[in-house]
Amino acid sequence: MVAWVYIVSNQRNGTLYIGVTAHLAARIHRHKSLDQPGFTQRYKLTRLVYAERHDEILRAIQREKSLKRWPRTWKLALIEQLNPDWDDLFGSLSMEI
């Protein structure tokens, strides 16, 4: 089963949320709708700034846990390596899902 590790933010160098899902399009749509109470709604985390595909859900979960333990500077560097302008990647990635 394909799984995705992703990072959403509210702005460049803003608040980060790292998650894992098997259905990236649906998950990001929920983030964008801001209809579920919690961390992502409170900080308006709607911009997909990083996503990586995994062929196994267990590996994706391991990677998510690993990224959550990283220092913030490493997370920012990871995002900027793929997405230096912090663009919302959802439109371009939705074609690959």
C-alpha positions as CSV (number, residue, x, y, z in Angstrom):
1,M,0.0,0.0,0.0
2,V,1.3,3.4,-0.9
3,A,1.7,5.9,1.9
4,W,2.8,9.5,2.2
5,V,4.7,11.4,4.8
6,Y,3.9,15.1,4.5
7,I,4.4,18.5,6.1
8,V,1.9,21.3,6.1
9,S,2.5,24.8,7.3
10,N,0.7,28.2,7.5
11,Q,3.6,30.2,5.9
12,R,7.3,30.2,5.2
13,N,9.2,29.2,8.3
14,G,5.8,29.0,10.1
15,T,4.3,26.3,12.3
16,L,4.8,22.8,11.0
17,Y,2.7,19.7,11.2
18,I,4.1,16.3,10.1
19,G,1.7,13.5,9.2
20,V,1.3,10.2,7.5
21,T,-1.6,9.0,5.3
22,A,-2.5,6.5,2.6
23,H,-4.7,9.1,0.9
24,L,-2.8,12.3,0.5
25,A,-5.4,14.2,-1.6
26,A,-8.2,13.6,0.9
27,R,-6.0,14.3,3.9
28,I,-4.8,17.6,2.5
29,H,-8.3,18.5,1.6
30,R,-9.3,18.1,5.2
31,H,-6.4,20.3,6.3
32,K,-7.5,23.0,3.8
33,S,-11.1,22.9,4.9
34,L,-10.1,23.6,8.5
35,D,-13.3,21.9,9.7
36,Q,-11.7,19.6,12.2
37,P,-10.9,21.1,15.6
38,G,-7.3,20.8,16.8
39,F,-3.8,21.8,16.0
40,T,-4.1,22.3,12.3
41,Q,-7.2,24.3,12.6
42,R,-5.8,26.5,15.4
43,Y,-2.7,27.4,13.4
44,K,-4.4,27.3,9.9
45,L,-2.0,24.7,8.5
46,T,-3.2,24.4,5.0
47,R,-0.1,24.7,2.8
48,L,1.4,21.4,1.7
49,V,5.2,22.2,1.7
50,Y,6.7,18.7,1.6
51,A,5.6,15.2,0.7
52,E,7.4,11.9,0.2
53,R,6.0,8.7,-1.1
54,H,6.6,5.3,0.5
55,D,5.6,1.9,-0.8
56,E,4.9,0.5,2.6
57,I,2.8,2.1,5.4
58,L,5.1,0.9,8.1
59,R,8.1,2.6,6.6
60,A,6.1,5.8,6.2
61,I,5.1,5.6,9.9
62,Q,8.8,5.1,10.9
63,R,9.8,8.1,8.8
64,E,7.1,10.3,10.2
65,K,8.2,9.4,13.8
66,S,11.8,10.1,12.8
67,L,11.1,13.5,11.3
68,K,9.1,14.5,14.4
69,R,12.2,13.9,16.5
70,W,14.4,16.1,14.2
71,P,15.5,19.5,15.3
72,R,13.4,22.3,13.6
73,T,16.4,23.5,11.6
74,W,16.7,20.1,10.0
75,K,13.0,20.1,9.1
76,L,13.3,23.5,7.5
77,A,16.3,22.4,5.5
78,L,14.4,19.4,4.3
79,I,11.5,21.5,3.1
80,E,13.8,24.1,1.4
81,Q,15.8,21.4,-0.4
82,L,12.6,20.3,-2.2
83,N,10.6,23.5,-2.1
84,P,12.8,26.6,-1.5
85,D,9.9,29.0,-2.1
86,W,7.5,27.1,0.3
87,D,4.9,26.9,-2.5
88,D,1.7,24.9,-1.9
89,L,2.6,21.6,-3.6
90,F,-0.9,20.2,-3.5
91,G,-1.8,21.1,-7.0
92,S,1.3,19.6,-8.6
93,L,1.3,16.4,-6.4
94,S,-2.4,15.7,-6.8
95,M,-1.6,14.6,-10.4
96,E,0.7,11.8,-9.0
97,I,-1.8,10.4,-6.5
